[in-house]
Amino acid sequence: MTEPADDVDAVVAAWRRERPDLDVTPLEVLSRVSRLARRLDLARGSAFAEHLLEGWAFDVLSALRRAGEPYELSPGALVQQTLVTSGTMTNRVDRLERSGFVERRPDPGDRRGVLVRLTPAGRDIVDAAMADLIEQEKSLLSQLSPADQSLLATLLRSMLAPLESREP
């Protein structure tokens, strides 16, 4: 059975024609990963938009939800989990607080610190958005068998883990 062609096949063929001196094999994998990531971002954005959320809001709310009861984290922990600057996180928490999805409260372990806590409304919206996201992502993966999905996850993990370990 012949694999279906995609846009990357044409890009790779063109580079091989124009620059036969270069080994463009990495493009066959990484250009597909890049194009897939863009399409996944669009699909995720669509799932979040149904709940009037943006991707950044889902990231913060889901980090709090994953923390478990009482669904709270320090702003520093949120920065680490969402890979943004502290100034960006302050802005995001402000916006989510105005929306009623999070609240700030004093950190009982640090008089100067605060904790960001998911409100019941925030929990409801992130749970609904997560359920829709999972359904959409299942649909996107439906072209792959469960064994292929597992293999792909393993291969991607083996590429991603070393990159993540180099980050500060």
N, C-alpha and C positions, 0 to 999 in steps of 0.2 A: 504494500500500500504506500502510495506517495504522500508525503507530508504536504499540507497546504502551504502555499507561498504567502509571504507577508511582505510588508514594505521594506523590512530589513534585508530580505533577499536581494531586492533591487539595489539598495544602497551598497551592500557588500559586493555585488557583481560590478557595480560601477567603479568602486575603489580598486577592485582587482584589475579591472581593465585600465584604469588611469594610472595606478601605481602598483604594477606587478612586483616591484621591489619590496613592498611592505607586506608583512603578514597581518592581514586584517581580521584574522580569526576571532580576536576578542570582541569585535563588533557584533559577531553572530550571537553572543551571549549578552553582553552589556548594553548594546543598543536595544535589544528586546526588553531587558529589565527596565531600562530608562523609559521606553515607550509604554510598557505595562504600568509602571509607577504613575505616569501621567494619567493614564486611563483609570487607574484605581482611585487616584485623587478626585477625579471628576465623579466617579460612581459614589465615593464616600460623601463628597459634597452634596450630591443629590439626596442621599439617605438622610444626611443631617438637616438639609433644607426643609425636608418634610416636617421636621420638628422645630423649625425656625432657629436652628443652631448653625454656627459656622464651625469649621474644623477645629480651630483653636479652642472654642468653647467646649466642644466634645472632649478634647484632649485633657483639659483641666478637670472637667466634671468626672470623666472616667478615671482619672488618677485618684481623685477623692473617693469614688465608688469602690475602686479596687483596694483601697486602704482598709476596708472593712469598718465595722462599728468602732467608733462613732463617726466614721467617714470624714476624718479631718487630717490635715497635714500642715506642716509649717510652709511658709512661702518658699523657703530654701529647698525643701523636699519637692515641691511642685516645680521649681526651676530645674532641678536635676531630672525629674521624670519627663518633662516636656521639652527640654533642651532649648530654652529661651533665656534671655537675660533677666535679671531681677527687676529692672525697670519695666520690661515688657510684661512680666508676671503681675506686677503691681497694677498696671493698666487693665490687664485681663480680669484680675480679681475684682477691681473696682466695677467693671462693666457687669460681671456676673452677679455681684452684690446688688447693683441697681435693678437687675432683672429678677432678684429674689431667689436665685439658684444657689448662692453661697452666703455665708455670714462669717464675719471675723469675730474671734473671741480671744480674750487674754490667754496666754499660755501659762497654765498653772505651774509649770516647771521652770519658767523664765519670766521674771516680772516685766522685762522689756520686750518680750516676744509676743507674737500673736499666732493663732492657729486659724486656718481657713476650714470651715465646716460646710459640708453639703447640706442644704435644706431639704425638707421633704419634696418640695417642688423640683429641686435640682435632681434629686434621686429619681423621681418619676420620669423626668424628661430624658435623663441619660439612660435609664433602663429601656425606655421605649425606643430611643435612637439606636441603642446597642442591638436590640432585637431585630430592628429593620436592617441594620448594617450586616448582621450575621446572615440574614436571608439573602441580601444582595450579594454578599461575598460567596455564599454557597452556590448561587446561580452562576457567578463568574467562574467558579472552579468546576462546574458540572461537566466540562469537557474532559476532565482528567479523572481517571479511576482513583479510588481511595489509595491504592498502592502508589500510583504516580504522584498523588498529592503528598503522601508521606515522604517519598523520595525527594520531591522538589523542596519540601520544608527542610529536610536534612541537608541537601546541597546548599540552599540559601543560608542556612545557619552556619555552615562551615565557611562561607565567604564573609558573613556579617560579623561573627564573633571576634575574629582577629582585628577587624576594623574598629569595633566598639572598644576592645581592650586597649587600643592606642589613644583613645580619647581621655582628656583629663577628668 
